[in-house]
Amino acid sequence: MKLQEFTTELRNILGEFQTDTKSVLEDVASEINRAVEQSLQGMEQQRTIFKENADEVTLFWDSRQKRNRKYAKKFFLKVNLLID
């Protein structure tokens, strides 16, 4: 009878272990999925901010180039007047 009791007890212990392990793994998987989702959202926010900054820099440099061309044109007009 002791062997039968041992077998039953072992079966119960292993069953509880299986249930507990499954529960823990499901919790871990949920936490990993949540963390990945947060990371993806953060990366998307960074991508948006980076694009906005890149657009601002492009506008800034375009305006600088236009201004520099305007000043260069005025400068060369004055130089031409001095030469003539």
Summary of the structure (lengths in Angstrom):
residues: 84
radius of gyration: 35.9
end to end distance: 122.0
largest distance: 122.0
contacts: 161
relative contact order: 0.04
helix: 98%
strand: 0%
